[in-house]
Amino acid sequence: MSWDSRQSVSSLDGTAIAVHTLGSGPGLVVLGGALQAADNYRGLAGLLGTTFTVHVPDRRGRGGSGPHGTGYAISKEVQDLQAVQRATGARAVFGHSYGGLVVLETLARGTDFAWASVFEPGVSIQHSIQADWVPVYRAMLARGDTYGAFAHFIRCNPQSPAIARLLPRWYLRLALHAMPRFHDRIGPLLEGNALEHEQVAEHNDQFPTYRSIRGDVQLLAGAKSPDFVIATMRTLNGVILGSTATVLAGLNHMAPLAKQPTAVATAIAAHLPADHMR
């Protein structure tokens, strides 16, 4: 499925943010995670586009958007999302993984979004998400060893399949050589992956600030995800007044990126009824 249109939105610091749009109905922004660009969410956008006008930004550092820039911080991502909201007029937002963290940070600062849904946001509680792997990862990138760097990340990422975390780095590096278009799709996002995970680690245990969030917030997780992910969602449910929490059977962290992310789209649409958003 192709996008209906694309526009460029200027963030507060002047960074251009490309926004891809499809569908019709009330506006809904879909904000993706680390190592993902807007195109990775076309399947989800296509399903939601039967009910909503879906706006999917390329977050800074990917696709048609500008770079992360010097002095990168999650506050820049908040400003980007606010710029997208102003340009599109969307009242609803969905965030996946790091995009979910950006959504929560945006809501905590006050926003014109009235409805929000997040799937396994990158919230670190008691260092559940760490960035101690970054120095080795960056050293590999500096040597041009992109396969090795990504293999190292996979082995250190608690969201990776258990079997992948047990495999030796050399085996993973070899397997990645067989991945189609690795250098085109993954390679350009590897440095940003480090920057974004550093922000997750830096915001460890800052979730109490989300008590200030007002509005309708849906918290989603997959039943096949690690226990700490579901525990994080339940903690957030206790902090964000009026939020709902749902564990979706049979899904893992990558569910919004699946070829047929039907269960995720159905859950979002059920929580964000279009007839209440006009």
Summary of the structure (lengths in Angstrom):
residues: 278
radius of gyration: 17.7
end to end distance: 25.8
largest distance: 53.5
contacts: 936
relative contact order: 0.14
helix: 45%
strand: 17%
